[in-house]
Amino acid sequence: MMKTEIQNVALVYLPQGQQDELRELYGLVETAMGKVTLTVSQNRTTPDPKTLIGSGKTEELRLAIENCAEKPQTVLFSRPLDAIQRRNLQEALGLTVIDNIDLILDIFALRATTAEGKKQVELAQLTYKLATRSDKDFSRQGAGIGTRGPGETQLETDKRIAREKIYRLRRELKEIAAQRDITRKKRRNNQAFTVALAGYTNAGKSTLFNALTGADVYKDDRLFATLDTTVRKFNAEEFPVLLCDTVGFIRNLPTMLVDAFKSTLEEVTDADLVLNVCDASDPDVEQHISVTLDVLQQLGVTAPVLTVYNKCDKCQSLPQSTSDCIYVSATENKNLDALKEAIARKARKQYAAVTLTVPLSECGKLLSLLNGCAVSVNAHYDDTHAEIRATVRRKYLSRFARYLSV
């Protein structure tokens, strides 16, 4: 990853009820190569339409920044800002002002490595900037947290050009999505059981992915370490499994980010099973599980969900695993066999053992068809027929109805 100069950040925190929200914001700033050198809090039920925090608090913030030993270059607000609030705050404080959504988009810009990922991030950034910047702010040149784009490029200075670029990016991503859909259709016609890893960011999904598949996907103890979906194959008992690693979720995940990454996130919607991976050692683990389930619902996921409590090596005590949840440690390879068994049990419900009686003249065609939807095939021949025993995906049984032996 490229080296980026650490920036000092003034954090304006407006609590919204979640206990770990402030800690998470600190983690996001660190991930964006920043350092919080000043924190100002305000409990306010009604946002000020001009500055979000009111003129008195804005002046207090300005003085705090002026007297801060480690001068901030950027002011981060924990809640979204509209165009008027953003402009007024920047004029009052004389610094770049961003909000929590800018911060998340900025981290995605840092993490994007593939052409598709960069296009997805740029589309989300442009869409958000058009919605939350005045004409003056939109054309302002800047640098650093909240202003970066893929490859450190700057936004075009004209909104018309930006809209044209949004149109072009959407068209290009639609073409990429079409290619991805072709790949998914081939996968649907394959016998492999598809499992998607989902979960709160930094829960250890990529580490678990590597442990199960023997792959070497990039992993890091940071939020949103990986963005691009990766697919690898492994076996869970007798079942071949395609495992998909996806982008991590976070509370209040920006809608435009979900829209931009839709083709990538659709890997989850097409899965036969979703593993909701969470950090068992995190005190807010149950809230993180809930956030993931909310995003899965937003995406229209209908597949069964198995909750995987990862990092159990960091916990003092854990309850017993059940049919709906299991405790593992990807770094210590602890309980991974039990996870594979759980996946196999889920897969077994989607397969059926059948015996087919097939005329020899149709045997070649039928065996070819079985190769795409069965995990085991054994054939025995006589003079006129073949008796084929196979374990077939239930959703494909109708293809073989007339050959089924009673």
Salt bridges, closest charged atoms under 4 A:
ASP20 OD1 - ARG251 NH2 2.61
ASP20 OD2 - HIS288 NE2 3.12
GLU24 OE2 - ARG251 NH1 3.26
GLU59 OE2 - ARG62 NH2 2.66
GLU60 OE2 - LYS57 NZ 3.16
GLU66 OE1 - ARG62 NH1 3.06
GLU70 OE1 - LYS35 NZ 2.93
GLU91 OE2 - LYS136 NZ 3.87
ASP99 OD2 - ARG86 NH2 3.04
ASP102 OD2 - ARG86 NH1 2.68
ASP102 OD1 - ARG133 NH1 3.13
ASP106 OD2 - ARG148 NH2 2.52
GLU116 OE1 - ARG180 NH2 2.30
GLU122 OE2 - LYS165 NZ 2.67
ASP135 OD1 - LYS159 NZ 3.26
ASP137 OD1 - ARG140 NH1 3.18
GLU156 OE2 - LYS165 NZ 3.07
ASP158 OD2 - ARG160 NE 3.90
GLU164 OE2 - ARG160 NH1 3.00
GLU172 OE1 - LYS119 NZ 2.71
GLU172 OE2 - ARG168 NH1 3.06
ASP181 OD1 - ARG184 NH2 3.78
ASP181 OD2 - LYS185 NZ 3.60
ASP181 OD1 - ARG188 NH2 3.59
ASP220 OD2 - ARG222 NE 3.64
GLU237 OE1 - ARG348 NH2 2.73
GLU238 OE1 - ARG348 NH2 3.28
GLU266 OE1 - ARG184 NH2 2.90
GLU267 OE2 - ARG180 NH1 3.40
GLU267 OE2 - ARG184 NH1 3.67
GLU267 OE1 - ARG187 NH1 2.80
ASP270 OD2 - ARG184 NE 2.80
ASP270 OD2 - ARG188 NH2 2.91
ASP272 OD1 - ARG393 NH2 2.95
ASP279 OD2 - LYS311 NZ 3.60
ASP282 OD1 - ARG23 NH2 3.61
ASP284 OD2 - ARG23 NH2 3.08
GLU362 OE1 - ARG402 NH2 2.98
GLU387 OE1 - ARG389 NE 3.66
